[in-house]
Amino acid sequence: MKAVMKPILGLAVASTVASAAIADDRVVRVYNWSDYIAEDTIEKFEAATGIKVTYDVFDSNEVLEAKVLSGQSGYDVVVPTSDYLARHVIAGAYQKLDKSKIPNWDNLSDELLANLENYDKGNQYGVPYQWGTTGIGYNVAKVEEALGEDAPTDSWDLFFNPEYASKLADCGVAVLDSPGEVLPLALSYLGLDPNSKDRADYDKAGELMKSIKPSITYFHSSRYISDLANGDICLAIGWSGDVFQAMARAEEAENGVEIAYYIPKEGTAMWSDMMAIPKDANNVDEAHEFINFVLDAQIGADITNYVWYGSPNEAAKEFIDPEILANPGIYPAEGTKLFTFEVLPEKINRYMTRTWTSVKSD
Ligand code: N2P
């Protein structure tokens, strides 16, 4: 009898200890874009709150959307772009924020919050995280070598005009792997509405993409940072902060690679990514604490100083590197042509996905 009792007792004790540990350990599961947070933000949050962070990353709204719309994301905080947030809200994927648990909400820019009401009336579901533009990152020396001094390094022609793109193919051209990011740019280049609701327009955007497809080395939404930094590609259609991070990495490596970013003169997309709490979140209090922490003025500035994206945090401005605030690639100059993404009918979203698949498989 004794011999049998002992292990059972031992087991009972062990499981009591384990469940006590689970009850005490507060956790928050965060799903954010890759290369989108300061090196020490998580560490600081854990030290300040005792909440343990599980941190996973994605690099496209499409990947995030598949998880969020499944209703079983497994996350407490996710970060869709504002137009995707709006779609997910319509689908009932998020819970309303409890702003009484986000005292740092007041640090946010009122002007930005007002603009974001186009996606989220009353700012009930989404909290701006960082914002930026989509543009062209390029290797200064390699582009000059391939195209000479007259390279149109202020225009979308560098990418969308096969005459130039074809000369860059050998040194490598990377494109974001996302219909929702790239097709509006193609529409805009063609002089069409970047938020067109007309399928025929997407056929034209698809044709344009196919015309430069032979010059495209790969479609991927995060690899271009290290490839630009290492000199492995000479052009990327990418997001502002990511290209600046590539620039910083090259400088740090002292490898002689000079990277530049520009917003094409024809105009581009400006977007804002939003923190939101999925319906299936298990750690709702912790999610609010995480969001509130990110909205701290110093923490918000740390993030922008590290990832080179625009901050929605007005109070953070005094801690942001003045060079970043003065950089028109990060904070676009007055008069820059910019458009924002609208929430499109689902049938248009599906058509964009189909168009993209056909571009990639062509
Ligand atoms: C970070 C990319 C975030 C911007 N790597 C895309 N909305």
Residues whose N, C-alpha, C, O or C-beta is under 5 A from the ligand:
A	BS01	N2P	W33 S34 D35 Y36 W239 D242 D273
